[in-house]
């Protein structure tokens, strides 16, 4: 091995949290209780940015005794975890809604604000007027904040345009970030986020199917943008089940993964619809039915639960324990948007444990391998296994649980964030006590 050269060696970690060891695409409730964790362990990342080996430090030293490394990080007394995956965000927009937070605190509901011309339509108005460069600048800032909080793969939606021109503008901004920044991005077209003013839901549906999707398909084919998923806000007073079905099927027909908002404010039978259509994931699910839970479990459709949304909007919490018990693949997302401003998956995991009664092991699995599955990326992301992309979070603590235990403290806890074997964030302010 004397001639072999590698990009990075992470050496001698107190704990190495592999999450999975057998190429699992996801973990169900039982598997989440048995996360793979090694003591005194090391990881080798190749020049291609992929993991070449992960194991006990003595064995790694022996296996790579003659190898050279571009960089070596001493992880003594620290923990190495997979990079976190945020399975649901709305991060491209102009015009914050801090004024609406005061309204919510005073008792206004989400739909009260929506029907008064606030909510999504307030953001749509500002996003439509914003220049593309302006949108990219704020989006980049948000992504860098996510990286510093340990997120290495994130799902990013459009949806504050509602007309073709602005939706394309948002998708171009997402594509620019995908090309220029280190963080992994799964791009989602969410043109059916709300019904545009002056149109009915049926008219908006027809417009999306006949105008938006054909144009987006052409732009994708030409390499101008890339879209992975299609999303619809299926909700009472927004897009009903029939409109949602038509849009999702049309997106699936042009090769997009179905990954949509469902059963959030009212029981809409979205879970049943998603299972029927072969959806990769459905988000929210605060109002999911028992039949919907069964259908999602059978269809291997991931449930992306969003504890920050239920917390900030004072909604009832998703039935995480019941959903897990019935055999559904549970993932987590931040739902970062101007209505629920949180870009830290550490805080999301903490809230999932406290408010949704998930264990720390379950929350970590839901924010790594299962969130990657929800985006169709668990073959490359979400665990520390040979052949997967070298994405890691290194924390300045001897136990990995501090990542969740220390609520709101990632600035003092996360020492390194690594993507494809490259250090994309190093926290020089951490002190060793």
GIRA-V795539 format. One record per backbone hydrogen bond with DSSP energy under -1.0 kcal/mol. NH is the residue of the N-H (numbers start at 1). CO is the residue of the C=O. E is the energy in kcal/mol with one decimal. If there is no record, write none. Layout:
# GIRA-V795539
[[NH CO E] [NH CO E]]
This chain:
# GIRA-V795539
[[4 1 -1.6] [6 68 -2.6] [7 45 -1.2] [8 45 -2.0] [9 71 -1.9] [10 43 -2.8] [11 73 -2.5] [13 41 -3.0] [14 78 -1.8] [15 78 -1.5] [16 38 -2.7] [17 80 -3.0] [18 16 -1.1] [18 36 -1.7] [19 36 -1.6] [20 18 -2.0] [32 28 -2.1] [33 30 -1.2] [34 31 -1.3] [36 19 -1.1] [38 16 -2.7] [40 14 -1.1] [41 13 -1.7] [42 55 -3.0] [43 10 -2.5] [44 53 -2.8] [45 8 -2.8] [46 50 -2.9] [49 46 -1.9] [51 388 -3.0] [52 44 -3.1] [53 44 -1.3] [55 42 -2.2] [57 40 -2.6] [60 56 -2.3] [61 57 -2.7] [62 58 -1.9] [63 59 -2.5] [64 60 -2.3] [65 62 -1.1] [67 64 -1.3] [68 4 -2.1] [70 6 -2.4] [71 7 -1.1] [73 9 -2.8] [75 11 -3.2] [78 75 -2.3] [79 395 -1.9] [80 15 -2.4] [81 393 -2.7] [83 391 -1.5] [84 150 -2.4] [85 367 -3.0] [86 153 -2.5] [87 332 -1.5] [90 336 -3.6] [103 99 -1.0] [104 100 -2.6] [105 101 -2.4] [106 102 -1.4] [107 104 -1.6] [108 103 -2.3] [113 109 -2.1] [114 110 -2.3] [115 111 -2.7] [117 114 -1.4] [118 113 -2.4] [121 118 -1.1] [123 119 -1.6] [124 120 -2.8] [125 121 -2.2] [126 122 -1.5] [127 123 -2.8] [128 124 -2.8] [129 125 -1.1] [130 126 -1.2] [135 131 -2.2] [136 132 -2.4] [137 133 -2.2] [138 134 -1.8] [139 135 -2.4] [140 136 -3.0] [141 137 -1.8] [142 138 -1.9] [143 139 -2.5] [144 140 -2.3] [145 141 -1.6] [146 142 -2.0] [147 143 -2.4] [148 144 -2.1] [149 145 -1.1] [150 147 -2.4] [151 146 -2.4] [152 84 -2.7] [153 84 -1.4] [154 184 -2.4] [155 86 -2.3] [156 186 -2.8] [157 89 -1.3] [158 188 -2.1] [167 163 -2.4] [168 164 -2.6] [169 165 -1.9] [170 166 -2.5] [171 167 -2.3] [172 168 -2.5] [173 169 -1.8] [174 170 -2.2] [175 171 -2.2] [176 172 -2.6] [177 173 -2.1] [178 174 -2.2] [179 175 -2.0] [180 176 -2.2] [181 177 -2.7] [184 152 -2.8] [186 154 -2.3] [188 156 -2.7] [189 229 -2.6] [199 196 -1.8] [204 200 -2.6] [205 201 -2.4] [206 202 -2.6] [207 203 -2.2] [208 204 -2.3] [209 205 -2.4] [210 206 -2.8] [211 207 -2.3] [212 207 -1.7] [213 208 -2.8] [215 211 -1.6] [216 212 -2.7] [217 213 -2.6] [218 214 -1.7] [219 215 -2.3] [220 216 -2.4] [221 217 -2.4] [222 218 -2.0] [223 220 -1.3] [224 219 -2.1] [225 219 -1.0] [228 187 -2.7] [229 187 -2.2] [230 257 -2.8] [231 189 -2.4] [233 192 -2.7] [234 232 -1.2] [234 261 -1.5] [235 239 -1.2] [238 235 -2.5] [239 233 -1.2] [244 240 -2.6] [245 241 -2.5] [246 242 -2.2] [247 243 -2.3] [248 244 -2.8] [249 245 -2.5] [250 246 -2.0] [251 247 -2.3] [252 248 -2.6] [253 249 -2.2] [255 252 -1.8] [256 251 -2.3] [257 228 -2.8] [259 230 -2.4] [260 281 -1.3] [261 232 -1.4] [262 283 -2.3] [273 269 -1.7] [274 270 -3.2] [275 271 -2.2] [276 272 -2.1] [277 273 -2.3] [279 274 -3.0] [280 258 -2.0] [281 258 -1.5] [282 302 -2.4] [283 260 -2.8] [284 304 -2.0] [285 262 -2.3] [285 283 -1.1] [287 263 -3.7] [288 285 -1.3] [293 289 -2.1] [294 290 -2.0] [295 291 -2.3] [296 292 -2.5] [297 293 -2.2] [298 294 -2.2] [299 295 -2.0] [301 296 -2.1] [302 280 -2.4] [303 329 -3.2] [304 282 -2.7] [305 331 -2.7] [310 306 -1.5] [311 307 -1.9] [312 308 -3.0] [313 309 -2.8] [315 310 -1.6] [320 318 -2.3] [323 319 -2.9] [324 320 -2.7] [325 321 -2.7] [326 322 -2.0] [327 324 -1.9] [328 323 -1.9] [331 303 -2.9] [332 366 -2.0] [333 305 -1.6] [335 88 -2.6] [337 340 -1.0] [340 337 -1.2] [342 340 -1.3] [348 344 -1.7] [349 345 -2.5] [350 346 -2.0] [351 347 -2.6] [352 348 -2.3] [353 349 -1.9] [354 350 -2.6] [355 351 -2.8] [358 352 -1.9] [363 359 -2.5] [364 360 -2.3] [365 361 -2.4] [366 362 -2.3] [367 363 -1.3] [370 365 -2.4] [372 368 -2.4] [373 369 -1.9] [374 370 -2.2] [376 373 -2.1] [377 372 -3.3] [380 377 -1.8] [381 377 -2.2] [384 18 -2.2] [387 51 -2.9] [388 385 -2.2] [389 380 -2.1] [390 49 -3.3] [391 389 -2.0] [392 418 -2.3] [393 81 -2.5] [394 416 -2.5] [395 79 -2.4] [396 413 -2.8] [397 395 -2.0] [402 399 -1.4] [403 400 -2.3] [404 401 -1.6] [405 401 -2.8] [406 402 -2.0] [407 405 -1.7] [409 406 -1.7] [412 409 -1.3] [414 410 -2.2] [415 394 -2.7] [416 394 -1.6] [417 425 -2.2] [418 392 -2.7] [419 422 -2.5] [421 390 -2.6] [422 419 -2.0] [424 417 -2.3] [425 417 -1.5] [427 415 -2.8] [428 426 -1.0]]
